[in-house]
């Protein structure tokens, strides 16, 4: 099952013209570098019961995931962002585990895409 809507990246390439593919690859690389940091922040802040930090990281990861067409991860991050201040850590733990699983698929797909562009 495909976890990335590559039409987003293709539109980005077209929009930027001649340098579009290089810029899209850079966007993908930045996302892949930043994502583990955002996941770690969410894990640490969840363990420390720091809801605002968790919410900020979920928001950041949500937005960057949308930028590369990872809409499943985006939706899960939206849910976590909404739930961050509801004092329901079990829901957040479950959603974060799903984000981590989906991100691994997204990572593989994006790396393959970047390697072929």
DRENTORKOL-3810 file (N, C-alpha, C; in nm, 4 decimals):
REM DRENTORKOL-3810
@n.u->0.0846; n.v->-0.1192; n.w->0.0000; ca.u->0.0000; ca.v->0.0000; ca.w->0.0000; c.u->0.0888; c.v->0.1250; c.w->0.0000
@n.u->0.0611; n.v->0.2146; n.w->-0.0890; ca.u->0.1388; ca.v->0.3385; ca.w->-0.0990; c.u->0.0975; c.v->0.4358; c.w->0.0104
@n.u->0.1968; n.v->0.4899; n.w->0.0804; ca.u->0.1687; ca.v->0.5814; ca.w->0.1910; c.u->0.1987; c.v->0.7265; c.w->0.1557
@n.u->0.2509; n.v->0.7505; n.w->0.0346; ca.u->0.2853; ca.v->0.8858; ca.w->-0.0088; c.u->0.2079; c.v->0.9178; c.w->-0.1366
@n.u->0.1473; n.v->1.0340; n.w->-0.1391; ca.u->0.0821; ca.v->1.0840; ca.w->-0.2602; c.u->0.1879; c.v->1.1625; c.w->-0.3378
@n.u->0.2481; n.v->1.0957; n.w->-0.4335; ca.u->0.3590; ca.v->1.1564; ca.w->-0.5070; c.u->0.3152; c.v->1.2698; c.w->-0.5985
@n.u->0.1862; n.v->1.2841; n.w->-0.6199; ca.u->0.1404; ca.v->1.3966; ca.w->-0.7031; c.u->0.1776; c.v->1.5298; c.w->-0.6387
@n.u->0.1881; n.v->1.5331; n.w->-0.5071; ca.u->0.2286; ca.v->1.6557; ca.w->-0.4371; c.u->0.3714; c.v->1.6930; c.w->-0.4772
@n.u->0.4606; n.v->1.5964; n.w->-0.4747; ca.u->0.5999; ca.v->1.6230; ca.w->-0.5115; c.u->0.6133; c.v->1.6521; c.w->-0.6605
@n.u->0.5346; n.v->1.5845; n.w->-0.7416; ca.u->0.5386; ca.v->1.6095; ca.w->-0.8860; c.u->0.4918; c.v->1.7524; c.w->-0.9168
@n.u->0.3878; n.v->1.7962; n.w->-0.8473; ca.u->0.3396; ca.v->1.9342; ca.w->-0.8654; c.u->0.4468; c.v->2.0334; c.w->-0.8220
@n.u->0.5151; n.v->2.0025; n.w->-0.7147; ca.u->0.6236; ca.v->2.0870; ca.w->-0.6653; c.u->0.7327; c.v->2.0977; c.w->-0.7717
@n.u->0.7679; n.v->1.9845; n.w->-0.8325; ca.u->0.8692; ca.v->1.9833; ca.w->-0.9395; c.u->0.8263; c.v->2.0718; c.w->-1.0559
@n.u->0.7027; n.v->2.0558; n.w->-1.0976; ca.u->0.6519; ca.v->2.1344; ca.w->-1.2106; c.u->0.6491; c.v->2.2828; c.w->-1.1782
@n.u->0.6076; n.v->2.3155; n.w->-1.0586; ca.u->0.5965; ca.v->2.4546; ca.w->-1.0170; c.u->0.7316; c.v->2.5260; c.w->-1.0216
@n.u->0.8380; n.v->2.4554; n.w->-0.9854; ca.u->0.9699; ca.v->2.5167; ca.w->-0.9794; c.u->1.0482; c.v->2.5043; c.w->-1.1091
@n.u->0.9905; n.v->2.4383; n.w->-1.2059; ca.u->1.0521; ca.v->2.4332; ca.w->-1.3378; c.u->1.1835; c.v->2.3586; c.w->-1.3413
@n.u->1.2831; n.v->2.4206; n.w->-1.4025; ca.u->1.4117; ca.v->2.3564; ca.w->-1.4301; c.u->1.4784; c.v->2.2965; c.w->-1.3063
@n.u->1.4719; n.v->2.3643; n.w->-1.1948; ca.u->1.5357; ca.v->2.3166; ca.w->-1.0718; c.u->1.4402; c.v->2.2391; c.w->-0.9814
@n.u->1.3201; n.v->2.2141; n.w->-1.0304; ca.u->1.2169; ca.v->2.1526; ca.w->-0.9479; c.u->1.2536; c.v->2.0183; c.w->-0.8888
@n.u->1.3141; n.v->1.9327; n.w->-0.9687; ca.u->1.3491; ca.v->1.7997; ca.w->-0.9178; c.u->1.4542; c.v->1.8071; c.w->-0.8078
@n.u->1.5529; n.v->1.8932; n.w->-0.8258; ca.u->1.6549; ca.v->1.9100; ca.w->-0.7220; c.u->1.5941; c.v->1.9656; c.w->-0.5937
@n.u->1.5067; n.v->2.0630; n.w->-0.6090; ca.u->1.4413; ca.v->2.1238; ca.w->-0.4920; c.u->1.3514; c.v->2.0224; c.w->-0.4212
@n.u->1.2792; n.v->1.9416; n.w->-0.4977; ca.u->1.1922; ca.v->1.8395; ca.w->-0.4379; c.u->1.2748; c.v->1.7353; c.w->-0.3639
@n.u->1.3870; n.v->1.6949; n.w->-0.4227; ca.u->1.4758; ca.v->1.6006; ca.w->-0.3534; c.u->1.5273; c.v->1.6617; c.w->-0.2229
@n.u->1.5600; n.v->1.7899; n.w->-0.2258; ca.u->1.6062; ca.v->1.8581; ca.w->-0.1044; c.u->1.4953; c.v->1.8619; c.w->0.0015
@n.u->1.3732; n.v->1.8893; n.w->-0.0417; ca.u->1.2588; ca.v->1.8891; ca.w->0.0500; c.u->1.2430; c.v->1.7514; c.w->0.1142
@n.u->1.2513; n.v->1.6482; n.w->0.0344; ca.u->1.2403; ca.v->1.5111; ca.w->0.0852; c.u->1.3538; c.v->1.4821; c.w->0.1835
@n.u->1.4752; n.v->1.5188; n.w->0.1481; ca.u->1.5891; ca.v->1.4944; ca.w->0.2367; c.u->1.5749; c.v->1.5672; c.w->0.3694
@n.u->1.5286; n.v->1.6919; n.w->0.3655; ca.u->1.5063; ca.v->1.7671; ca.w->0.4899; c.u->1.4001; c.v->1.6997; c.w->0.5760
@n.u->1.2932; n.v->1.6552; n.w->0.5129; ca.u->1.1870; ca.v->1.5851; ca.w->0.5853; c.u->1.2425; c.v->1.4590; c.w->0.6520
@n.u->1.3184; n.v->1.3809; n.w->0.5768; ca.u->1.3716; ca.v->1.2557; ca.w->0.6297; c.u->1.4740; c.v->1.2787; c.w->0.7402
@n.u->1.5428; n.v->1.3908; n.w->0.7377; ca.u->1.6371; ca.v->1.4242; ca.w->0.8447; c.u->1.5644; c.v->1.4730; c.w->0.9698
@n.u->1.4577; n.v->1.5521; n.w->0.9506; ca.u->1.3878; ca.v->1.6132; ca.w->1.0637; c.u->1.2892; c.v->1.5184; c.w->1.1317
@n.u->1.2310; n.v->1.4277; n.w->1.0570; ca.u->1.1260; ca.v->1.3412; ca.w->1.1110; c.u->1.1697; c.v->1.2632; c.w->1.2355
@n.u->1.2854; n.v->1.1986; n.w->1.2340; ca.u->1.3256; ca.v->1.1260; ca.w->1.3560; c.u->1.3387; c.v->1.2171; c.w->1.4783
@n.u->1.3817; n.v->1.3402; n.w->1.4561; ca.u->1.3920; ca.v->1.4347; ca.w->1.5677; c.u->1.2532; c.v->1.4678; c.w->1.6231
@n.u->1.1571; n.v->1.4906; n.w->1.5350; ca.u->1.0209; ca.v->1.5214; ca.w->1.5811; c.u->0.9604; c.v->1.4019; c.w->1.6542
@n.u->0.9853; n.v->1.2824; n.w->1.6033; ca.u->0.9356; ca.v->1.1613; ca.w->1.6692; c.u->0.9980; c.v->1.1480; c.w->1.8080
@n.u->1.1275; n.v->1.1724; n.w->1.8181; ca.u->1.1967; ca.v->1.1642; ca.w->1.9484; c.u->1.1405; c.v->1.2676; c.w->2.0458
@n.u->1.1149; n.v->1.3876; n.w->1.9980; ca.u->1.0562; ca.v->1.4912; ca.w->2.0847; c.u->0.9201; c.v->1.4447; c.w->2.1347
@n.u->0.8403; n.v->1.3866; n.w->2.0460; ca.u->0.7083; ca.v->1.3387; ca.w->2.0884; c.u->0.7222; c.v->1.2258; c.w->2.1905
@n.u->0.8134; n.v->1.1320; n.w->2.1673; ca.u->0.8336; ca.v->1.0222; ca.w->2.2620; c.u->0.8770; c.v->1.0750; c.w->2.3989
@n.u->0.9753; n.v->1.1635; n.w->2.3974; ca.u->1.0278; ca.v->1.2171; ca.w->2.5237; c.u->0.9246; c.v->1.3013; c.w->2.5974
@n.u->0.8536; n.v->1.3855; n.w->2.5245; ca.u->0.7549; ca.v->1.4727; ca.w->2.5904; c.u->0.6350; c.v->1.3928; c.w->2.6402
@n.u->0.5998; n.v->1.2861; n.w->2.5702; ca.u->0.4914; ca.v->1.2001; ca.w->2.6180; c.u->0.5335; c.v->1.1316; c.w->2.7479
@n.u->0.6552; n.v->1.0810; n.w->2.7518; ca.u->0.7057; ca.v->1.0151; ca.w->2.8729; c.u->0.7148; c.v->1.1119; c.w->2.9902
@n.u->0.7452; n.v->1.2393; n.w->2.9599; ca.u->0.7603; ca.v->1.3403; ca.w->3.0652; c.u->0.6293; c.v->1.4147; c.w->3.0942
@n.u->0.5226; n.v->1.3754; n.w->3.0258; ca.u->0.3920; ca.v->1.4393; ca.w->3.0433; c.u->0.3978; c.v->1.5897; c.w->3.0147
@n.u->0.4673; n.v->1.6251; n.w->2.9066; ca.u->0.4794; ca.v->1.7653; ca.w->2.8643; c.u->0.3918; c.v->1.7865; c.w->2.7407
@n.u->0.2643; n.v->1.8131; n.w->2.7655; ca.u->0.1642; ca.v->1.8169; ca.w->2.6598; c.u->0.1904; c.v->1.9238; c.w->2.5542
@n.u->0.2332; n.v->2.0403; n.w->2.5945; ca.u->0.2541; ca.v->2.1484; ca.w->2.4979; c.u->0.3708; c.v->2.1188; c.w->2.4039
@n.u->0.4759; n.v->2.0607; n.w->2.4577; ca.u->0.5899; ca.v->2.0236; ca.w->2.3731; c.u->0.5475; c.v->1.9140; c.w->2.2760
@n.u->0.4721; n.v->1.8168; n.w->2.3259; ca.u->0.4206; ca.v->1.7097; ca.w->2.2407; c.u->0.3338; c.v->1.7676; c.w->2.1290
@n.u->0.2453; n.v->1.8567; n.w->2.1674; ca.u->0.1529; ca.v->1.9174; ca.w->2.0704; c.u->0.2297; c.v->1.9940; c.w->1.9618
@n.u->0.3314; n.v->2.0683; n.w->2.0001; ca.u->0.4117; ca.v->2.1441; ca.w->1.9041; c.u->0.4829; c.v->2.0518; c.w->1.8059
@n.u->0.5412; n.v->1.9440; n.w->1.8576; ca.u->0.6108; ca.v->1.8485; ca.w->1.7710; c.u->0.5126; c.v->1.7789; c.w->1.6769
@n.u->0.3958; n.v->1.7432; n.w->1.7274; ca.u->0.2937; ca.v->1.6803; ca.w->1.6417; c.u->0.2509; c.v->1.7769; c.w->1.5315
@n.u->0.2356; n.v->1.9034; n.w->1.5662; ca.u->0.1975; ca.v->2.0056; ca.w->1.4684; c.u->0.3060; c.v->2.0199; c.w->1.3612
@n.u->0.4301; n.v->2.0273; n.w->1.4035; ca.u->0.5415; ca.v->2.0419; ca.w->1.3101; c.u->0.5493; c.v->1.9220; c.w->1.2155
@n.u->0.5387; n.v->1.8026; n.w->1.2715; ca.u->0.5478; ca.v->1.6809; ca.w->1.1901; c.u->0.4272; c.v->1.6684; c.w->1.0975
@n.u->0.3124; n.v->1.7129; n.w->1.1447; ca.u->0.1907; ca.v->1.7127; ca.w->1.0612; c.u->0.2125; c.v->1.7976; c.w->0.9369
@n.u->0.2620; n.v->1.9169; n.w->0.9568; ca.u->0.2801; ca.v->2.0096; ca.w->0.8453; c.u->0.3857; c.v->1.9601; c.w->0.7473
@n.u->0.4970; n.v->1.9140; n.w->0.7986; ca.u->0.6025; ca.v->1.8676; ca.w->0.7083; c.u->0.5605; c.v->1.7412; c.w->0.6341
@n.u->0.4822; n.v->1.6572; n.w->0.6981; ca.u->0.4326; ca.v->1.5363; ca.w->0.6305; c.u->0.3392; c.v->1.5725; c.w->0.5156
@n.u->0.2565; n.v->1.6721; n.w->0.5365; ca.u->0.1672; ca.v->1.7177; ca.w->0.4286; c.u->0.2475; c.v->1.7712; c.w->0.3112
@n.u->0.3578; n.v->1.8387; n.w->0.3390; ca.u->0.4402; ca.v->1.8974; ca.w->0.2334; c.u->0.4983; c.v->1.7936; c.w->0.1388
@n.u->0.5179; n.v->1.6707; n.w->0.1876; ca.u->0.5736; ca.v->1.5655; ca.w->0.1026; c.u->0.4686; c.v->1.4630; c.w->0.0604
@n.u->0.3428; n.v->1.4878; n.w->0.0932; ca.u->0.2355; ca.v->1.3982; ca.w->0.0504; c.u->0.2134; c.v->1.2780; c.w->0.1395
@n.u->0.2654; n.v->1.2801; n.w->0.2617; ca.u->0.2468; ca.v->1.1696; ca.w->0.3563; c.u->0.1197; c.v->1.1969; c.w->0.4381
@n.u->0.0056; n.v->1.1808; n.w->0.3725; ca.u->-0.1202; ca.v->1.2238; ca.w->0.4332; c.u->-0.1683; c.v->1.1329; c.w->0.5454
@n.u->-0.1277; n.v->1.0058; n.w->0.5454; ca.u->-0.1620; ca.v->0.9184; ca.w->0.6578; c.u->-0.0929; c.v->0.9635; c.w->0.7852
@n.u->0.0355; n.v->0.9942; n.w->0.7739; ca.u->0.1108; ca.v->1.0456; ca.w->0.8889; c.u->0.0534; c.v->1.1802; c.w->0.9310
@n.u->0.0207; n.v->1.2631; n.w->0.8335; ca.u->-0.0380; ca.v->1.3938; ca.w->0.8643; c.u->-0.1657; c.v->1.3775; c.w->0.9469
@n.u->-0.2527; n.v->1.2877; n.w->0.9051; ca.u->-0.3803; ca.v->1.2677; ca.w->0.9757; c.u->-0.3581; c.v->1.2179; c.w->1.1185
@n.u->-0.2653; n.v->1.1253; n.w->1.1355; ca.u->-0.2354; ca.v->1.0765; ca.w->1.2705; c.u->-0.1787; c.v->1.1878; c.w->1.3581
@n.u->-0.0930; n.v->1.2710; n.w->1.3001; ca.u->-0.0374; ca.v->1.3834; ca.w->1.3757; c.u->-0.1452; c.v->1.4840; c.w->1.4131
@n.u->-0.2421; n.v->1.5036; n.w->1.3243; ca.u->-0.3546; ca.v->1.5929; ca.w->1.3558; c.u->-0.4313; c.v->1.5388; c.w->1.4758
@n.u->-0.4552; n.v->1.4091; n.w->1.4759; ca.u->-0.5240; ca.v->1.3468; ca.w->1.5884; c.u->-0.4438; c.v->1.3658; c.w->1.7173
@n.u->-0.3141; n.v->1.3425; n.w->1.7099; ca.u->-0.2307; ca.v->1.3593; ca.w->1.8298; c.u->-0.2277; c.v->1.5041; c.w->1.8759
@n.u->-0.2204; n.v->1.5951; n.w->1.7806; ca.u->-0.2212; ca.v->1.7372; ca.w->1.8162; c.u->-0.3502; c.v->1.7727; c.w->1.8893
@n.u->-0.4617; n.v->1.7217; n.w->1.8393; ca.u->-0.5919; ca.v->1.7493; ca.w->1.9016; c.u->-0.6042; c.v->1.6850; c.w->2.0392
@n.u->-0.5442; n.v->1.5684; n.w->2.0554; ca.u->-0.5567; ca.v->1.4926; ca.w->2.1803; c.u->-0.4496; c.v->1.5275; c.w->2.2838
@n.u->-0.3515; n.v->1.6050; n.w->2.2459; ca.u->-0.2343; ca.v->1.6275; ca.w->2.3317; c.u->-0.2683; c.v->1.6822; c.w->2.4693
@n.u->-0.3689; n.v->1.7636; n.w->2.4781; ca.u->-0.4008; ca.v->1.8260; ca.w->2.6073; c.u->-0.5219; c.v->1.7627; c.w->2.6754
@n.u->-0.5641; n.v->1.6454; n.w->2.6307; ca.u->-0.6830; ca.v->1.5815; ca.w->2.6890; c.u->-0.6503; c.v->1.4851; c.w->2.8012
@n.u->-0.5229; n.v->1.4731; n.w->2.8360; ca.u->-0.4797; ca.v->1.3843; ca.w->2.9440; c.u->-0.5218; c.v->1.2398; c.w->2.9178
@n.u->-0.4934; n.v->1.1959; n.w->2.7951; ca.u->-0.5223; ca.v->1.0583; ca.w->2.7583; c.u->-0.3968; c.v->0.9971; c.w->2.6952
@n.u->-0.2988; n.v->0.9646; n.w->2.7776; ca.u->-0.1704; ca.v->0.9176; ca.w->2.7249; c.u->-0.1793; c.v->0.7874; c.w->2.6459
@n.u->-0.2748; n.v->0.7013; n.w->2.6782; ca.u->-0.2857; ca.v->0.5748; ca.w->2.6050; c.u->-0.3220; c.v->0.5984; c.w->2.4590
@n.u->-0.4117; n.v->0.6932; n.w->2.4334; ca.u->-0.4480; ca.v->0.7274; ca.w->2.2963; c.u->-0.3272; c.v->0.7820; c.w->2.2220
@n.u->-0.2510; n.v->0.8669; n.w->2.2889; ca.u->-0.1323; ca.v->0.9249; ca.w->2.2267; c.u->-0.0255; c.v->0.8193; c.w->2.2005
@n.u->-0.0063; n.v->0.7277; n.w->2.2940; ca.u->0.0925; ca.v->0.6212; ca.w->2.2748; c.u->0.0563; c.v->0.5344; c.w->2.1551
@n.u->-0.0710; n.v->0.5012; n.w->2.1430; ca.u->-0.1175; ca.v->0.4193; ca.w->2.0309; c.u->-0.0983; c.v->0.4922; c.w->1.8992
@n.u->-0.1379; n.v->0.6183; n.w->1.8950; ca.u->-0.1245; ca.v->0.6968; ca.w->1.7722; c.u->0.0220; c.v->0.7169; c.w->1.7355
@n.u->0.1069; n.v->0.7415; n.w->1.8353; ca.u->0.2489; ca.v->0.7617; ca.w->1.8085; c.u->0.3123; c.v->0.6331; c.w->1.7547
@n.u->0.2736; n.v->0.5198; n.w->1.8083; ca.u->0.3250; ca.v->0.3918; ca.w->1.7568; c.u->0.2851; c.v->0.3746; c.w->1.6100
@n.u->0.1643; n.v->0.4123; n.w->1.5756; ca.u->0.1186; ca.v->0.4036; ca.w->1.4369; c.u->0.1944; c.v->0.5023; c.w->1.3484
@n.u->0.2219; n.v->0.6207; n.w->1.3994; ca.u->0.3013; ca.v->0.7190; ca.w->1.3245; c.u->0.4394; c.v->0.6615; c.w->1.2931
@n.u->0.5012; n.v->0.6011; n.w->1.3912; ca.u->0.6349; ca.v->0.5446; ca.w->1.3719; c.u->0.6310; c.v->0.4342; c.w->1.2660
@n.u->0.5320; n.v->0.3497; n.w->1.2721; ca.u->0.5166; ca.v->0.2421; ca.w->1.1725; c.u->0.4960; c.v->0.3002; c.w->1.0335
@n.u->0.4036; n.v->0.3958; n.w->1.0225; ca.u->0.3767; ca.v->0.4554; ca.w->0.8915; c.u->0.4968; c.v->0.5340; c.w->0.8402
@n.u->0.5665; n.v->0.6008; n.w->0.9297; ca.u->0.6822; ca.v->0.6772; ca.w->0.8851; c.u->0.7868; c.v->0.5868; c.w->0.8213
@n.u->0.8058; n.v->0.4679; n.w->0.8736; ca.u->0.9036; ca.v->0.3763; ca.w->0.8139; c.u->0.8672; c.v->0.3457; c.w->0.6678
@n.u->0.7389; n.v->0.3283; n.w->0.6410; ca.u->0.6933; ca.v->0.3043; ca.w->0.5037; c.u->0.7137; c.v->0.4302; c.w->0.4197
@n.u->0.6766; n.v->0.5438; n.w->0.4750; ca.u->0.6935; ca.v->0.6717; ca.w->0.4055; c.u->0.8405; c.v->0.6937; c.w->0.3728
@n.u->0.9258; n.v->0.6681; n.w->0.4688; ca.u->1.0704; ca.v->0.6864; ca.w->0.4498; c.u->1.1202; c.v->0.6033; c.w->0.3322
@n.u->1.0815; n.v->0.4770; n.w->0.3285; ca.u->1.1250; ca.v->0.3902; ca.w->0.2187; c.u->1.0748; c.v->0.4414; c.w->0.0842
@n.u->0.9493; n.v->0.4800; n.w->0.0794; ca.u->0.8915; ca.v->0.5286; ca.w->-0.0459; c.u->0.9578; c.v->0.6590; c.w->-0.0913
@n.u->0.9797; n.v->0.7499; n.w->0.0014; ca.u->1.0420; ca.v->0.8773; ca.w->-0.0346; c.u->1.1868; c.v->0.8586; c.w->-0.0789
@n.u->1.2590; n.v->0.7702; n.w->-0.0110; ca.u->1.3975; ca.v->0.7453; ca.w->-0.0516; c.u->1.4020; c.v->0.6860; c.w->-0.1922
@n.u->1.3125; n.v->0.5928; n.w->-0.2209; ca.u->1.3064; ca.v->0.5348; ca.w->-0.3548; c.u->1.2716; c.v->0.6414; c.w->-0.4585
@n.u->1.1778; n.v->0.7275; n.w->-0.4249; ca.u->1.1375; ca.v->0.8345; ca.w->-0.5172; c.u->1.2556; c.v->0.9279; c.w->-0.5440
@n.u->1.3235; n.v->0.9698; n.w->-0.4374; ca.u->1.4358; ca.v->1.0629; ca.w->-0.4519; c.u->1.5494; c.v->0.9994; c.w->-0.5319
@n.u->1.5696; n.v->0.8712; n.w->-0.5151; ca.u->1.6770; ca.v->0.8028; ca.w->-0.5872; c.u->1.6491; c.v->0.7912; c.w->-0.7372
@n.u->1.5232; n.v->0.7953; n.w->-0.7738; ca.u->1.4894; ca.v->0.7785; ca.w->-0.9158; c.u->1.4656; c.v->0.9110; c.w->-0.9867
@n.u->1.4699; n.v->1.0217; n.w->-0.9157; ca.u->1.4439; ca.v->1.1530; ca.w->-0.9769; c.u->1.5708; c.v->1.2221; c.w->-1.0160
END
